[in-house]
């Protein structure tokens, strides 16, 4: 049996994925759980594993290509099929041996009977020549297409407009039909330096904007861009598209904010672990007291998680990720710190798995280390709320809670903050064990 490997939907907002790299080759054996590819989802670069053992039969998508989710990207032939094909290859040999064991009497008869062969006709020399030419993919001179018929009407117009030498064109595009785009590319290579050509294409500038009587460099291109106030066109990555979809969905939530400052004296004393790590531990403890903070709406039903699954915002200069610490209420401060260090390491390789990026029910975003006193954060798509952590001022940590009003009412949120402030002053919460 042949199994299809499809572009996985690694999050609810993912519509397409980019195949970054194949980890296996055609003909290579794989077992269940083997990583066969890396794909860029709407949130990160993740690994694609196979759920079937066998041999890679086909790789259908090129590296660097972007395809919709559920598109077949590879085919795996099961081991049973491979073994079966090997057995079928052996059967003809056994059959041929049976044929060889012919009775002696029949052998004598076949030897006496004259063999009749079809008369062999000698092929004409010209047929032989065309057959050899076909084999070598060579077009005989008598079948060559006239050069003038190998250039499109639009391309001819451009040749005349720019007074180009057709001989040079035919030499460059030998045995190819020349289209208008070929002529334009030819002109670009002739009159623009490689660096200037790169900028020209990035800004999609028409070559007619320039006097084509000299070699044009980047300085001249940049002068044109600034004088005409041109914007650079850049295609959105799958990750950027997903971020737009995520924040658009988040913006539609009925939210409200609670602005508060909590005692940070115990937090400041325990410097062995980061502020974010301690907050994950304490928020997880308080969240376990409130089901609504662990809830989400799905298909007109309320789903309540048994665990405090806290997503933590980590970012580089370009991208923001919200990997999730699952069951944070059961983890020690050392385990939470280790998880955060793993997230930082993966931030440089953008190799977060789909498992790490899903399943959160409350988020933490800490920008206090950058000196921001207070800010608002947007709730993740399927989460109940998020806390924006600002800077510490006079032993007070400034926090802003953004709450989904469809899940949590203001009174319950106020009780949550009251318990949070109490736990922030409890020395037992800041013990190492």
ROLOTOR-129763 format. One record per residue (C-alpha): residue number from 1; residue in one letter; x negated, y, z. Coordinates in nm, 4 decimals, padded with zeros to 6 digits. Layout:
<atoms>
  resi  resn         x         y         z
   NUM     a         X         Y         Z
...
</atoms>
This chain:
<atoms>
  resi  resn         x         y         z
     1     x   00.0000   00.0000   00.0000
     2     x  -00.1133   00.3539  -00.0753
     3     x  -00.0561   00.6156   00.1954
     4     x  -00.0258   00.9875   00.1266
     5     x  -00.2142   01.2410   00.3389
     6     x  -00.0299   01.5747   00.3329
     7     x  -00.1197   01.9295   00.4288
     8     x  -00.0003   01.9265   00.7928
     9     x   00.2266   02.1911   00.9427
    10     x   00.0168   02.2745   01.2460
    11     x   00.2538   02.5365   01.3861
    12     x   00.6133   02.6493   01.3420
    13     x   00.5052   02.9583   01.1489
    14     x   00.2618   02.7814   00.9152
    15     x   00.3783   02.7794   00.5518
    16     x   00.0549   02.6958   00.3725
    17     x  -00.2964   02.5786   00.4527
    18     x  -00.6405   02.6256   00.3017
    19     x  -00.8604   02.3176   00.2581
    20     x  -01.1990   02.4210   00.3935
    21     x  -01.4024   02.1005   00.3624
    22     x  -01.3602   01.7304   00.2880
    23     x  -01.5280   01.5095   00.5509
    24     x  -01.4870   01.1883   00.3490
    25     x  -01.5529   01.0936  -00.0133
    26     x  -01.3582   00.8848  -00.2640
    27     x  -01.4319   00.5161  -00.2054
    28     x  -01.5331   00.5699   00.1561
    29     x  -01.3709   00.3528   00.4238
    30     x  -01.1759   00.5212   00.7051
    31     x  -01.0147   00.3997   01.0249
    32     x  -00.7260   00.5395   01.2265
    33     x  -00.8276   00.8666   01.3934
    34     x  -01.1118   00.9492   01.1514
    35     x  -01.1390   01.3179   01.0563
    36     x  -01.1095   01.3384   00.6778
    37     x  -01.0857   01.7158   00.6299
    38     x  -01.0881   02.0611   00.7848
    39     x  -00.8040   02.3006   00.6992
    40     x  -00.7390   02.6619   00.7842
    41     x  -00.3935   02.6950   00.9346
    42     x  -00.2088   03.0101   01.0264
    43     x  -00.4051   03.0242   01.3537
    44     x  -00.7411   02.8542   01.3171
    45     x  -00.9553   02.6040   01.1316
    46     x  -00.8492   02.2586   01.2455
    47     x  -00.9327   01.8952   01.1807
    48     x  -00.7057   01.6622   00.9838
    49     x  -00.7109   01.3009   01.1020
    50     x  -00.5885   00.9898   00.9213
    51     x  -00.3209   00.7695   01.0738
    52     x  -00.3966   00.4775   00.8416
    53     x  -00.7039   00.2607   00.7901
    54     x  -00.8249   00.1911   00.4399
    55     x  -01.0296   00.3394   00.1586
    56     x  -01.0072   00.6935   00.0224
    57     x  -00.8491   00.6474  -00.3205
    58     x  -00.8050   01.0117  -00.4308
    59     x  -00.8842   01.3631  -00.3077
    60     x  -00.6217   01.5797  -00.4794
    61     x  -00.7068   01.9299  -00.3536
    62     x  -01.0325   02.1134  -00.4138
    63     x  -01.2233   02.2728  -00.1275
    64     x  -01.1242   02.6369  -00.0931
    65     x  -00.7758   02.5803  -00.2391
    66     x  -00.4586   02.6905  -00.0593
    67     x  -00.1474   02.4726  -00.0873
    68     x   00.1975   02.4659   00.0811
    69     x   00.2475   02.2454   00.3856
    70     x   00.3510   01.8842   00.3123
    71     x   00.1641   01.8900  -00.0216
    72     x  -00.0126   01.5574  -00.0823
    73     x  -00.3853   01.6307  -00.0517
    74     x  -00.5291   01.2784  -00.0515
    75     x  -00.4363   00.9121  -00.0961
    76     x  -00.5580   00.6233   00.1192
    77     x  -00.5373   00.2637  -00.0001
    78     x  -00.4774   00.0190   00.2859
    79     x  -00.7328  -00.2504   00.3639
    80     x  -00.4791  -00.5218   00.2741
    81     x  -00.4485  -00.3848  -00.0801
    82     x  -00.8252  -00.3600  -00.1156
    83     x  -00.8725  -00.7204   00.0047
    84     x  -00.5887  -00.8345  -00.2209
    85     x  -00.7503  -00.6744  -00.5238
    86     x  -01.0775  -00.8497  -00.4415
    87     x  -00.8975  -01.1850  -00.4285
    88     x  -00.7247  -01.1169  -00.7592
    89     x  -01.0638  -01.0483  -00.9140
    90     x  -01.1838  -01.3922  -00.8035
    91     x  -00.8819  -01.5833  -00.9429
    92     x  -00.9630  -01.5335  -01.3134
    93     x  -01.3049  -01.6932  -01.2497
    94     x  -01.1408  -02.0023  -01.1032
    95     x  -00.8973  -02.0133  -01.3930
    96     x  -01.1785  -01.9889  -01.6425
    97     x  -01.3483  -02.2854  -01.4774
    98     x  -01.0302  -02.4898  -01.5164
    99     x  -01.0259  -02.4069  -01.8858
   100     x  -01.3797  -02.5318  -01.9223
   101     x  -01.2863  -02.8788  -01.7992
   102     x  -01.1314  -02.9850  -02.1350
   103     x  -01.1091  -03.3599  -02.2191
   104     x  -01.3858  -03.4892  -02.4425
   105     x  -01.1419  -03.5974  -02.7197
   106     x  -01.0039  -03.2453  -02.7533
   107     x  -01.3593  -03.1074  -02.7606
   108     x  -01.4468  -03.3293  -03.0596
   109     x  -01.1346  -03.2224  -03.2468
   110     x  -01.2041  -02.8574  -03.1951
   111     x  -01.5580  -02.9039  -03.3160
   112     x  -01.4462  -03.0744  -03.6381
   113     x  -01.1785  -02.8190  -03.7201
   114     x  -01.3152  -02.5329  -03.9329
   115     x  -01.2947  -02.1903  -03.7788
   116     x  -01.0999  -01.9254  -03.9663
   117     x  -01.2323  -01.5768  -03.9316
   118     x  -01.0661  -01.2628  -04.0566
   119     x  -01.2496  -01.1159  -04.3513
   120     x  -01.4764  -00.8317  -04.2384
   121     x  -01.4538  -00.5141  -04.4413
   122     x  -01.7451  -00.2798  -04.4464
   123     x  -01.6356   00.0658  -04.3398
   124     x  -01.7185   00.3536  -04.5747
   125     x  -02.0159   00.5624  -04.4680
   126     x  -01.7986   00.8695  -04.4118
   127     x  -01.5725   00.6746  -04.1720
   128     x  -01.8772   00.5529  -03.9777
   129     x  -02.0040   00.9090  -03.9499
   130     x  -01.6726   01.0445  -03.8208
   131     x  -01.6478   00.7590  -03.5686
   132     x  -01.9939   00.8383  -03.4327
   133     x  -01.9077   01.2074  -03.4226
   134     x  -01.5914   01.1295  -03.2300
   135     x  -01.7895   00.9164  -02.9852
   136     x  -02.0377   01.1971  -02.9261
   137     x  -01.7635   01.4614  -02.9138
   138     x  -01.9181   01.6365  -03.2148
   139     x  -01.7005   01.8056  -03.4775
   140     x  -01.8135   01.7279  -03.8346
   141     x  -01.9032   02.0343  -04.0411
   142     x  -01.6150   01.9648  -04.2792
   143     x  -01.3724   01.9916  -03.9822
   144     x  -01.5224   02.3029  -03.8176
   145     x  -01.2741   02.5834  -03.7487
   146     x  -01.3591   02.9098  -03.9262
   147     x  -01.5024   03.1627  -03.6844
   148     x  -01.2510   03.4361  -03.7688
   149     x  -00.9618   03.2068  -03.6737
   150     x  -01.1201   03.1544  -03.3287
   151     x  -01.0499   03.5104  -03.2136
   152     x  -00.7039   03.6254  -03.1073
   153     x  -00.5407   03.9369  -03.2633
   154     x  -00.5604   04.1287  -02.9352
   155     x  -00.9278   04.0352  -02.8987
   156     x  -00.9906   04.1619  -03.2552
   157     x  -00.8362   04.4971  -03.1625
   158     x  -01.0696   04.5307  -02.8633
   159     x  -01.3711   04.4364  -03.0775
   160     x  -01.2858   04.7141  -03.3209
   161     x  -01.2014   04.9643  -03.0453
   162     x  -01.5345   04.9124  -02.8669
   163     x  -01.7319   04.8522  -03.1897
   164     x  -01.8723   04.5191  -03.0772
   165     x  -02.0898   04.2843  -03.2796
   166     x  -01.8798   03.9707  -03.3435
   167     x  -02.1943   03.7642  -03.4073
   168     x  -02.2994   03.8130  -03.0439
   169     x  -01.9504   03.7195  -02.9271
   170     x  -01.9379   03.4019  -03.1350
   171     x  -02.2790   03.3024  -03.0033
   172     x  -02.1720   03.3572  -02.6413
   173     x  -01.8408   03.1738  -02.6809
   174     x  -01.9599   02.9015  -02.9161
   175     x  -01.6865   02.6573  -03.0257
   176     x  -01.4341   02.8395  -02.8028
   177     x  -01.1299   03.0486  -02.8852
   178     x  -01.1994   03.4107  -02.7919
   179     x  -00.9198   03.5921  -02.6106
   180     x  -00.8847   03.9558  -02.5039
   181     x  -00.9967   03.8769  -02.1471
   182     x  -01.3168   03.7225  -02.2848
   183     x  -01.3919   04.0458  -02.4698
   184     x  -01.3250   04.2552  -02.1585
   185     x  -01.5571   04.0352  -01.9508
   186     x  -01.8200   04.0669  -02.2234
   187     x  -01.7929   04.4484  -02.2096
   188     x  -01.8146   04.4500  -01.8303
   189     x  -02.1336   04.2429  -01.8310
   190     x  -02.2880   04.4677  -02.0973
   191     x  -02.2130   04.8095  -01.9430
   192     x  -02.2016   04.7469  -01.5656
   193     x  -02.4701   04.6287  -01.3248
   194     x  -02.3813   04.3112  -01.1305
   195     x  -02.3223   04.5052  -00.8076
   196     x  -02.1153   04.7686  -00.9874
   197     x  -01.9135   04.4972  -01.1571
   198     x  -01.8329   04.3402  -00.8212
   199     x  -01.6975   04.6732  -00.6882
   200     x  -01.5099   04.7356  -01.0145
   201     x  -01.3285   04.4025  -00.9795
   202     x  -01.2607   04.4493  -00.6080
   203     x  -01.0777   04.7766  -00.6777
   204     x  -00.9240   04.6506  -01.0041
   205     x  -01.0419   04.9552  -01.1997
   206     x  -00.9786   04.9696  -01.5764
   207     x  -01.2985   04.9897  -01.7843
   208     x  -01.1330   05.2662  -01.9909
   209     x  -01.1923   05.5024  -01.6967
   210     x  -01.5640   05.5124  -01.7835
   211     x  -01.7719   05.6329  -02.0769
   212     x  -01.9248   05.3110  -02.2079
   213     x  -02.2470   05.4452  -02.3546
   214     x  -02.4836   05.3616  -02.0671
   215     x  -02.5394   05.1136  -01.7834
   216     x  -02.3025   05.2027  -01.4978
   217     x  -02.4215   05.1466  -01.1374
   218     x  -02.2472   05.1321  -00.7984
   219     x  -02.3093   05.5004  -00.7291
   220     x  -02.0984   05.5996  -01.0285
   221     x  -01.8255   05.3500  -00.9341
   222     x  -01.8123   05.4720  -00.5729
   223     x  -01.7934   05.8329  -00.6872
   224     x  -01.4908   05.7435  -00.8996
   225     x  -01.3269   05.5548  -00.6074
   226     x  -01.3649   05.8467  -00.3636
   227     x  -01.2622   06.1142  -00.6124
   228     x  -00.9438   05.9211  -00.7024
   229     x  -00.8775   05.8013  -00.3425
   230     x  -00.8422   05.4380  -00.4492
   231     x  -00.7478   05.1668  -00.2003
   232     x  -00.9178   04.8295  -00.1970
   233     x  -00.6826   04.5336  -00.2520
   234     x  -00.7511   04.2356  -00.0260
   235     x  -00.5367   03.9200  -00.0228
   236     x  -00.3966   03.8183   00.3131
   237     x  -00.5418   03.4996   00.4566
   238     x  -00.3079   03.2238   00.5761
   239     x  -00.4015   03.3206   00.9316
   240     x  -00.3123   03.6878   00.8755
   241     x   00.0208   03.5893   00.7193
   242     x   00.0968   03.3763   01.0245
   243     x   00.0062   03.6585   01.2648
   244     x   00.2455   03.8895   01.0782
   245     x   00.5203   03.6245   01.0958
   246     x   00.4491   03.5653   01.4656
   247     x   00.4546   03.9294   01.5757
   248     x   00.7622   03.9947   01.3585
   249     x   00.9446   03.7123   01.5375
   250     x   00.8185   03.8383   01.8745
   251     x   00.9355   04.1926   01.7993
   252     x   01.2914   04.0606   01.7574
   253     x   01.3007   03.9260   02.1130
   254     x   01.5013   04.1265   02.3703
   255     x   01.2165   04.2173   02.6039
   256     x   01.1593   04.4422   02.9020
   257     x   00.8457   04.5376   03.0970
   258     x   00.7420   04.5373   03.4587
   259     x   00.4485   04.7587   03.5530
   260     x   00.2773   04.6658   03.8779
   261     x  -00.0531   04.6678   04.0657
   262     x  -00.1597   04.3686   04.2768
   263     x  -00.4187   04.3328   04.5510
   264     x  -00.7500   04.2284   04.3966
   265     x  -00.9812   04.2152   04.6997
   266     x  -00.9947   03.8328   04.7162
   267     x  -01.0233   03.8226   04.3382
   268     x  -01.3287   04.0499   04.3457
   269     x  -01.5012   03.8460   04.6186
   270     x  -01.4950   03.5193   04.4234
   271     x  -01.7242   03.6150   04.1366
   272     x  -01.8413   03.2619   04.0585
   273     x  -01.5407   03.2265   03.8273
   274     x  -01.3895   03.4850   03.5945
   275     x  -01.0838   03.6955   03.6756
   276     x  -00.8990   03.5232   03.3905
   277     x  -00.9707   03.1795   03.5397
   278     x  -00.8353   03.2793   03.8822
   279     x  -00.5271   03.4375   03.7241
   280     x  -00.4543   03.1185   03.5276
   281     x  -00.4674   02.9211   03.8532
   282     x  -00.2456   03.1613   04.0515
   283     x   00.0082   03.2309   03.7734
   284     x   00.0402   02.8534   03.7158
   285     x   00.1247   02.8047   04.0837
   286     x   00.3941   03.0744   04.0798
   287     x   00.5367   02.9658   03.7423
   288     x   00.6042   02.6187   03.8837
   289     x   00.8581   02.7812   04.1206
   290     x   01.0626   02.9258   03.8327
   291     x   01.2085   02.7018   03.5598
   292     x   01.3033   02.9965   03.3390
   293     x   00.9333   03.0895   03.3052
   294     x   00.8745   02.7393   03.1637
   295     x   01.1698   02.7471   02.9227
   296     x   01.2384   02.8108   02.5569
   297     x   01.5470   02.8037   02.3334
   298     x   01.5561   02.5445   02.0541
   299     x   01.8619   02.4606   01.8394
   300     x   02.1028   02.6211   02.0869
   301     x   01.9523   02.4212   02.3730
   302     x   01.7301   02.5218   02.6622
   303     x   01.4097   02.3183   02.6839
   304     x   01.2393   02.3248   03.0248
   305     x   00.8770   02.2123   03.0453
   306     x   00.7647   02.0159   03.3541
   307     x   00.4264   02.1921   03.3479
   308     x   00.2801   02.5413   03.3579
   309     x   00.1217   02.5552   03.0111
   310     x  -00.0575   02.8875   02.9939
   311     x  -00.1864   03.0343   02.6697
   312     x  -00.4917   03.2599   02.6992
   313     x  -00.5767   03.5302   02.4470
   314     x  -00.9291   03.4956   02.3043
   315     x  -01.0499   03.7066   02.0154
   316     x  -01.3379   03.8081   01.7962
   317     x  -01.3585   04.1286   01.5930
   318     x  -01.1117   04.0008   01.3309
   319     x  -00.8888   03.7290   01.4716
   320     x  -00.6826   03.6638   01.7841
   321     x  -00.6117   03.3125   01.9123
   322     x  -00.3875   03.1870   02.1927
   323     x  -00.5108   02.8365   02.2877
   324     x  -00.3160   02.6687   02.5673
   325     x  -00.4305   02.5253   02.8999
   326     x  -00.1825   02.2408   02.9538
   327     x  -00.0705   02.1481   03.3049
   328     x  -00.2700   02.4339   03.4567
   329     x  -00.0983   02.3835   03.7958
   330     x  -00.2821   02.0500   03.8359
   331     x  -00.6299   02.1745   03.7414
   332     x  -00.9034   02.2930   03.9758
   333     x  -01.0678   02.6302   03.9269
   334     x  -01.3760   02.4498   03.7915
   335     x  -01.1655   02.2674   03.5294
   336     x  -00.9901   02.5887   03.4273
   337     x  -01.3243   02.7689   03.3927
   338     x  -01.4563   02.4820   03.1813
   339     x  -01.1522   02.5051   02.9522
   340     x  -01.2076   02.8782   02.9045
   341     x  -01.5740   02.8196   02.8197
   342     x  -01.4686   02.5618   02.5594
   343     x  -01.2317   02.8178   02.4076
   344     x  -01.5138   03.0731   02.3847
   345     x  -01.7380   02.8209   02.2079
   346     x  -01.4653   02.7272   01.9603
   347     x  -01.3975   03.0943   01.8955
   348     x  -01.7269   03.1134   01.7028
   349     x  -01.6399   02.8133   01.4843
   350     x  -01.2594   02.8688   01.4707
   351     x  -01.2192   02.4948   01.5183
   352     x  -00.9163   02.4947   01.7492
   353     x  -00.6949   02.1872   01.7125
   354     x  -00.3189   02.2088   01.6598
   355     x  -00.2758   02.0498   02.0030
   356     x  -00.4738   02.3306   02.1673
   357     x  -00.2728   02.5999   01.9892
   358     x   00.0782   02.4774   02.0711
   359     x   00.3027   02.4044   02.3687
   360     x   00.2502   02.7192   02.5760
   361     x   00.5278   02.8644   02.7926
   362     x   00.3587   03.1778   02.9339
   363     x   00.0619   03.3872   02.8199
   364     x  -00.2256   03.5854   02.9729
   365     x  -00.4111   03.8615   02.7879
   366     x  -00.6988   04.0236   02.9759
   367     x  -00.8566   04.3420   02.8375
   368     x  -00.9503   04.4888   03.1735
   369     x  -01.3170   04.4049   03.1166
   370     x  -01.3143   04.6574   02.8297
   371     x  -01.2054   04.9350   03.0638
   372     x  -00.8389   04.9554   02.9610
   373     x  -00.6415   05.0571   03.2669
   374     x  -00.3061   04.9345   03.1317
   375     x  -00.1545   04.8054   02.8053
   376     x   00.1385   04.6062   02.6655
   377     x   00.1081   04.2596   02.5121
   378     x   00.3473   04.0827   02.2731
   379     x   00.5024   03.7515   02.3760
   380     x   00.3950   03.4469   02.1787
   381     x   00.6638   03.3061   01.9513
   382     x   00.7961   03.0230   02.1750
   383     x   00.6975   03.1541   02.5191
   384     x   00.8992   03.3186   02.7958
   385     x   00.6621   03.6038   02.8723
   386     x   00.3079   03.7357   02.8890
   387     x   00.1021   03.9382   03.1351
   388     x  -00.1302   04.2119   03.0102
   389     x  -00.4187   04.2441   03.2570
   390     x  -00.5843   04.5834   03.2823
   391     x  -00.8771   04.7171   03.4821
   392     x  -00.9185   04.7102   03.8605
   393     x  -00.8748   05.0498   04.0285
   394     x  -00.9327   05.0922   04.4036
   395     x  -00.9010   04.7156   04.4656
   396     x  -00.5763   04.7073   04.2687
   397     x  -00.5396   04.5033   03.9496
   398     x  -00.3100   04.6727   03.6997
   399     x  -00.0750   04.4299   03.5243
   400     x   00.2126   04.4686   03.2777
   401     x   00.4584   04.1825   03.2389
   402     x   00.6523   04.1522   02.9140
   403     x   00.9549   03.9291   02.9731
   404     x   01.2062   03.7671   02.7347
   405     x   01.5421   03.8929   02.8642
   406     x   01.7279   03.6040   02.6962
   407     x   01.5503   03.3629   02.9340
   408     x   01.4674   03.5653   03.2476
   409     x   01.6792   03.8366   03.4079
   410     x   01.5313   04.1348   03.5866
   411     x   01.6139   04.0116   03.9366
   412     x   01.4353   03.6783   03.8842
   413     x   01.1363   03.8580   03.7319
   414     x   01.1172   04.0845   04.0381
   415     x   01.1144   03.7772   04.2639
   416     x   00.8392   03.6291   04.0482
   417     x   00.6243   03.9427   04.0920
   418     x   00.6900   03.9413   04.4662
   419     x   00.5632   03.5812   04.4931
   420     x   00.2682   03.6627   04.2692
   421     x   00.1590   03.9504   04.4948
   422     x   00.1886   03.7193   04.7968
   423     x  -00.0266   03.4472   04.6352
   424     x  -00.2901   03.7047   04.5358
   425     x  -00.3407   03.7724   04.9084
   426     x  -00.3567   03.4039   05.0074
   427     x  -00.7204   03.3027   05.0787
   428     x  -00.6415   02.9345   05.0185
   429     x  -00.5769   03.0061   04.6513
   430     x  -00.9361   03.1239   04.6108
   431     x  -01.1084   02.8220   04.7525
   432     x  -01.3449   02.6267   04.5262
   433     x  -01.1926   02.2820   04.5815
</atoms>
